Amino acid sequence: MNGIIPLWKPIGLTSHDCVLKLRRLYGTKKVGHTGTLDPEVEGVLPICIGQATKIVPYLTDTTKTYRAEVTLGIETDTEDQTGKIISQQSVETPVNEESVREVLSSFKGEIKQITPLYSAVKVDGKKLYQYARENIEVKRPIRHVKVWSIHYIENSLNTHPSTQTFSFEACVSKGTYIRTLAKDIGKALGYPAHMSHLVRIKTADFDETNSLTLEELNVYKEKGQLEDTLLPIEAGLTHLATHEVTESEKNRIVYGQKLNRPLEWKENVVYKMTYCDQLLALYHIHPDKKDQIKPVKVFN
């Protein structure tokens, strides 16, 4: 079986746990996820099966949309609700919705983020969270990421005895840390803060409406209808440009041969090669021979 499962990952499982469950469910080792979600986070986790594992890097690289809750007044070492409190300040002067909207809008566009200390990013061959556990100070990398859209979720602002909470929705580029975004938003509002809840509601064209839970997948399995759960490989490549080929070109593509470069093709762009709407391969401009194009992935 080949295709994509837009899984709705539950709280409590790692992304790798989900891969293991789907390997058993579909009876294949060729299973790969398309973007790690922490155990405490639920939401859309597209999982590729069979030939679809070839597109994991391209699906991982797409935009993702999250719904997050920020708690003002408390900062943690992990920047989310799982960490230890490292800074606390009572919210004696509550912020208002207008201030929240104004601050959120200031984060739209390209922003810089300091990589969280509790992350798997490596510095000098060692993961940052290992430095954190050993109480070793280390200079953390700065990332440049893109926030395509961000907005306040109406009526989500709540005032508590010493804290405030509110929620926002953001569409961001690959590599964006929402917990860091939440902490930085709190800082801009004048308070220590952390991300207290997170749901990933969309990855590429996969969202809440077309995702399936593990329980639903098991029901399909019991009915002998697992194949019905698989979306075509093309569903994970809607963000790529399409190039329709001739029949003679098709015969060369299936053997992974190079072709002459079409005039309109751009460098550093991957194109879908299709014949009668059938996905054949992914091609890009040859790095050494600019008048030719070569395959990146060929689908059998």
BAKOL-348352 format. One record per residue (C-alpha): residue in three letters; z, x, y; residue number from 1. Coordinates in steps of 0.2 Angstrom, whole numbers, plus 5000, padded with zeros to 4 digits. Example, Ala and Ser with C-alpha at 12.3 -4.5 7.8 and 13.67 -1.06 7.14 Angstrom:
2
ALA  5039  5062  4978  1
SER  5036  5068  4995  2
# end
This chain:
300
MET  5000  5000  5000  1
ASN  4996  5006  5017  2
GLY  5001  4999  5034  3
ILE  5015  4997  5047  4
ILE  5032  4988  5046  5
PRO  5039  4983  5063  6
LEU  5057  4984  5056  7
TRP  5072  4977  5066  8
LYS  5084  4990  5062  9
PRO  5102  4984  5061  10
ILE  5118  4992  5068  11
GLY  5126  5004  5056  12
LEU  5111  5012  5048  13
THR  5102  5028  5053  14
SER  5083  5028  5055  15
HIS  5083  5039  5039  16
ASP  5093  5026  5030  17
CYS  5080  5013  5034  18
VAL  5066  5025  5027  19
LEU  5076  5027  5011  20
LYS  5078  5008  5009  21
LEU  5059  5005  5012  22
ARG  5054  5019  5000  23
ARG  5064  5010  4986  24
LEU  5057  4993  4992  25
TYR  5039  4998  4992  26
GLY  5040  5010  4978  27
THR  5032  5025  4987  28
LYS  5038  5041  4995  29
LYS  5025  5040  5009  30
VAL  5036  5032  5022  31
GLY  5040  5038  5039  32
HIS  5049  5031  5055  33
THR  5042  5032  5072  34
GLY  5057  5037  5084  35
THR  5075  5039  5080  36
LEU  5088  5025  5084  37
ASP  5106  5030  5083  38
PRO  5117  5020  5070  39
GLU  5125  5010  5084  40
VAL  5108  5004  5091  41
GLU  5098  4990  5084  42
GLY  5080  4985  5087  43
VAL  5062  4988  5084  44
LEU  5059  5003  5073  45
PRO  5040  5004  5067  46
ILE  5039  5012  5049  47
CYS  5023  5018  5042  48
ILE  5019  5017  5024  49
GLY  5005  5026  5014  50
GLN  4990  5031  5024  51
ALA  4999  5025  5040  52
THR  5011  5040  5040  53
LYS  4996  5050  5047  54
ILE  4998  5041  5064  55
VAL  5017  5044  5065  56
PRO  5015  5056  5079  57
TYR  5004  5045  5089  58
LEU  5015  5030  5087  59
THR  5031  5040  5091  60
ASP  5022  5045  5108  61
THR  5021  5028  5115  62
THR  5031  5019  5128  63
LYS  5047  5010  5122  64
THR  5057  4996  5130  65
TYR  5076  4995  5130  66
ARG  5089  4982  5135  67
ALA  5105  4992  5140  68
GLU  5123  4988  5146  69
VAL  5131  4999  5158  70
THR  5150  5000  5160  71
LEU  5156  5007  5177  72
GLY  5173  5015  5178  73
ILE  5173  5026  5162  74
GLU  5162  5041  5157  75
THR  5162  5048  5140  76
ASP  5157  5064  5132  77
THR  5143  5056  5122  78
GLU  5137  5046  5137  79
ASP  5139  5030  5126  80
GLN  5153  5019  5119  81
THR  5156  5030  5104  82
GLY  5163  5045  5114  83
LYS  5179  5051  5121  84
ILE  5184  5046  5139  85
ILE  5181  5062  5150  86
SER  5182  5053  5167  87
GLN  5190  5037  5173  88
GLN  5190  5028  5190  89
SER  5196  5010  5192  90
VAL  5182  4999  5200  91
GLU  5193  4993  5215  92
THR  5178  4989  5226  93
PRO  5166  4980  5214  94
VAL  5147  4982  5216  95
ASN  5136  4968  5220  96
GLU  5119  4963  5212  97
GLU  5109  4968  5227  98
SER  5117  4986  5226  99
VAL  5113  4986  5207  100
ARG  5095  4981  5210  101
GLU  5092  4994  5224  102
VAL  5099  5008  5213  103
LEU  5089  5003  5198  104
SER  5073  5003  5208  105
SER  5077  5021  5214  106
PHE  5075  5027  5195  107
LYS  5057  5020  5193  108
GLY  5044  5034  5192  109
GLU  5046  5052  5186  110
ILE  5064  5057  5185  111
LYS  5074  5072  5178  112
GLN  5087  5071  5165  113
ILE  5100  5084  5159  114
THR  5099  5083  5140  115
PRO  5115  5075  5133  116
LEU  5128  5087  5126  117
TYR  5129  5077  5110  118
SER  5111  5078  5105  119
ALA  5100  5087  5092  120
VAL  5090  5097  5105  121
LYS  5091  5115  5101  122
VAL  5096  5129  5112  123
ASP  5094  5147  5105  124
GLY  5091  5139  5088  125
LYS  5107  5129  5088  126
LYS  5109  5110  5091  127
LEU  5118  5105  5106  128
TYR  5130  5094  5097  129
GLN  5136  5109  5087  130
TYR  5140  5118  5103  131
ALA  5150  5103  5109  132
ARG  5160  5102  5092  133
GLU  5164  5121  5095  134
ASN  5169  5118  5113  135
ILE  5156  5131  5118  136
GLU  5148  5129  5135  137
VAL  5129  5130  5136  138
LYS  5116  5127  5148  139
ARG  5107  5111  5144  140
PRO  5088  5109  5146  141
ILE  5081  5098  5159  142
ARG  5068  5085  5154  143
HIS  5055  5077  5165  144
VAL  5053  5059  5159  145
LYS  5044  5043  5166  146
VAL  5052  5026  5169  147
TRP  5038  5014  5170  148
SER  5048  4999  5174  149
ILE  5066  4995  5176  150
HIS  5075  4979  5182  151
TYR  5092  4971  5182  152
ILE  5095  4957  5170  153
GLU  5100  4942  5180  154
ASN  5118  4935  5179  155
SER  5124  4950  5168  156
LEU  5136  4958  5181  157
ASN  5154  4955  5176  158
THR  5170  4961  5184  159
HIS  5185  4966  5173  160
PRO  5202  4972  5177  161
SER  5197  4990  5180  162
THR  5178  4991  5176  163
GLN  5162  4982  5179  164
THR  5147  4979  5167  165
PHE  5129  4974  5170  166
SER  5113  4975  5160  167
PHE  5096  4982  5163  168
GLU  5079  4982  5155  169
ALA  5068  4998  5156  170
CYS  5051  5003  5149  171
VAL  5051  5022  5147  172
SER  5041  5037  5140  173
LYS  5045  5046  5124  174
GLY  5060  5057  5126  175
THR  5070  5047  5138  176
TYR  5089  5046  5135  177
ILE  5094  5028  5140  178
ARG  5113  5034  5139  179
THR  5109  5047  5152  180
LEU  5100  5035  5162  181
ALA  5115  5023  5162  182
LYS  5127  5037  5167  183
ASP  5116  5043  5181  184
ILE  5114  5025  5187  185
GLY  5133  5023  5188  186
LYS  5134  5040  5197  187
ALA  5122  5033  5210  188
LEU  5133  5017  5212  189
GLY  5148  5029  5215  190
TYR  5157  5027  5198  191
PRO  5159  5036  5182  192
ALA  5149  5026  5169  193
HIS  5143  5025  5151  194
MET  5130  5015  5141  195
SER  5141  5002  5131  196
HIS  5127  4993  5122  197
LEU  5108  4996  5118  198
VAL  5094  4987  5110  199
ARG  5076  4993  5108  200
ILE  5066  4977  5111  201
LYS  5048  4985  5110  202
THR  5038  5000  5104  203
ALA  5020  5000  5108  204
ASP  5014  4982  5104  205
PHE  5029  4979  5092  206
ASP  5043  4968  5098  207
GLU  5056  4956  5093  208
THR  5043  4942  5089  209
ASN  5034  4952  5076  210
SER  5048  4962  5068  211
LEU  5056  4959  5051  212
THR  5074  4962  5045  213
LEU  5078  4971  5029  214
GLU  5084  4954  5023  215
GLU  5067  4946  5026  216
LEU  5058  4960  5018  217
ASN  5069  4958  5002  218
VAL  5064  4939  5002  219
TYR  5046  4944  5003  220
LYS  5049  4956  4988  221
GLU  5057  4943  4978  222
LYS  5042  4932  4981  223
GLY  5030  4946  4976  224
GLN  5022  4946  4994  225
LEU  5027  4963  5001  226
GLU  5009  4967  5005  227
ASP  5009  4952  5017  228
THR  5022  4961  5028  229
LEU  5011  4976  5031  230
LEU  5001  4977  5048  231
PRO  4985  4987  5048  232
ILE  4986  5005  5054  233
GLU  4975  5000  5069  234
ALA  4990  4990  5076  235
GLY  4999  5006  5079  236
LEU  4985  5014  5089  237
THR  4981  5000  5102  238
HIS  4985  5013  5116  239
LEU  4971  5025  5111  240
ALA  4953  5024  5117  241
THR  4940  5017  5104  242
HIS  4923  5025  5100  243
GLU  4911  5015  5090  244
VAL  4900  5025  5079  245
THR  4883  5023  5070  246
GLU  4881  5022  5052  247
SER  4874  5040  5050  248
GLU  4889  5046  5060  249
LYS  4901  5036  5049  250
ASN  4894  5045  5034  251
ARG  4898  5062  5042  252
ILE  4915  5056  5048  253
VAL  4922  5051  5031  254
TYR  4919  5069  5026  255
GLY  4928  5076  5041  256
GLN  4913  5084  5049  257
LYS  4911  5089  5067  258
LEU  4899  5078  5079  259
ASN  4891  5081  5096  260
ARG  4902  5077  5110  261
PRO  4899  5060  5119  262
LEU  4896  5063  5138  263
GLU  4910  5051  5143  264
TRP  4924  5060  5132  265
LYS  4938  5068  5141  266
GLU  4948  5083  5136  267
ASN  4966  5081  5129  268
VAL  4962  5063  5123  269
VAL  4962  5057  5105  270
TYR  4949  5044  5101  271
LYS  4949  5031  5087  272
MET  4932  5032  5078  273
THR  4927  5015  5071  274
TYR  4912  5007  5062  275
CYS  4911  4988  5063  276
ASP  4929  4987  5069  277
GLN  4934  4998  5054  278
LEU  4946  5013  5058  279
LEU  4938  5029  5051  280
ALA  4947  5043  5059  281
LEU  4955  5050  5075  282
TYR  4944  5064  5084  283
HIS  4946  5075  5100  284
ILE  4935  5088  5109  285
HIS  4934  5104  5099  286
PRO  4946  5116  5107  287
ASP  4934  5131  5106  288
LYS  4917  5122  5106  289
LYS  4917  5110  5121  290
ASP  4900  5102  5116  291
GLN  4907  5096  5099  292
ILE  4921  5084  5093  293
LYS  4932  5087  5078  294
PRO  4943  5076  5067  295
VAL  4962  5076  5070  296
LYS  4965  5063  5056  297
VAL  4953  5055  5043  298
PHE  4958  5039  5034  299
ASN  4953  5037  5016  300
# end
